[in-house]
Amino acid sequence: MDTPDAPSSDQQTNSVDSDLLLWWEDFYIPVFEYMLPKMGNLDGKSVLELGTGTGGTATLLAKRGASVTGIDLLPFRIDEAKIRAKQHNVDESIEFALMDAMHLAFPENTFDFIISKSVLVFTDHSLAAKECYRVLKPGGKAIFMENMRYHPLVWLYRKLFIKYSAGLHYFSKHDIDSVGSHFEDMEHAEFHFSSVKSLFWKKILPISFLYRLSFGFLKVLDSILIKIFPFLKRFCWITAIVCYKK
Ligand SMILES: C[S@@+](CC[C@H](N)C(=O)[O-])C[C@H]1O[C@@H](n2cnc3c(N)ncnc32)[C@H](O)[C@@H]1O
C-alpha cells in the first residue's frame, strides 16, 4: 500500500506518459529523463510552467504530485490544457492563468520549480530569465527545455515550413550561457544530433519498426559522438538548461 511519502508509479519509473506527448515528442523523452531526476520527489512542491500550451507537461508534473500553475498567452490553449488536466484527473492540482512569461504576476520567492518547453524561444530570454529568478524560491530550480538554432536539418525544415520561425529566438551556446547568467549556478545538456534523421521512417516513409530501431540506434550514436566531439552540442536540436537560485 502507498504511504503518503511513497512516490507515485510515475516517479518510481521516471516514465513519461506517451498520451501526453505530441507526434515529434518521442524526442523529448530523453530530455524529460534528464530533467525529472533534477526535480526529485514532487509531492507538495509548487511548479510554475511557462507557456503551458495544451498542458502536457503541467499534467505530467501534477501526476507526479506537484501543485502546478500553468500560464500561457492564448486563452484557447488554456481551455485545451484544462480539458487535458481533467482527463487525467489532476485538474484540482493545476491552476491555469493567462499571463506573459516576461511579466509574471507572482510575488518573489513563490515557486520551488519553474519549467518551460519550447517557450523561451518566443520571448526575450533575458526578461523571462529575470522574472523566473525573482519568483523562484531560494534553493529552487528553473528548467528550460528549448529549441536550438543550428541543427542543419531542423534549420532547413524551419526555413521551408515554419514561416514564423524567423521571428523566434532559438538558442545558441551564447544564449544558454546568457540565460544561466541570471542565476547563481547552471548546467545544461543537449539532445539529438543524428537521431533527427530517424524521422524519415516516421514522416516520409512511415515504417514504425524502422523508426524505433533507427531512433534507438542514433540516440546511442549521438551520446557517443557528443562525448568524443563536444562541439557537436551546438548543432543539436534541443537543450535542457537547469538554473539554480541559491
Ligand atoms: C510551442 S508551444 C509549447 C507549448 C507547451 N509548452 C508544449 O511543450 O506543448 C509555445 C507556447 O508558449 C506560449 N507563449 C508564447 N509566448 C509566451 C509568453 N510570452 N508568455 C506565456 N506563454 C507564451 C504560446 O501561446 C504557446 O502555447
The ligand as an ORCA input file, in Angstrom:
! r2SCAN-3c Opt
* xyz 0 1
  C       5.437     25.735    -28.962
  S       4.180     25.991    -27.792
  C       4.713     24.893    -26.489
  C       3.585     24.541    -25.587
  C       3.933     23.571    -24.475
  N       4.952     24.096    -23.604
  C       4.360     22.262    -25.058
  O       5.528     21.913    -24.968
  O       3.491     21.571    -25.638
  C       4.561     27.589    -27.105
  C       3.532     28.068    -26.124
  O       4.051     29.212    -25.449
  C       3.059     30.203    -25.377
  N       3.746     31.500    -25.253
  C       4.438     32.168    -26.199
  N       4.934     33.307    -25.702
  C       4.558     33.357    -24.406
  C       4.752     34.291    -23.351
  N       5.458     35.418    -23.547
  N       4.221     34.040    -22.149
  C       3.500     32.905    -21.938
  N       3.276     31.987    -22.887
  C       3.791     32.201    -24.122
  C       2.271     30.028    -26.658
  O       0.996     30.604    -26.568
  C       2.247     28.506    -26.791
  O       1.151     27.925    -26.139
*
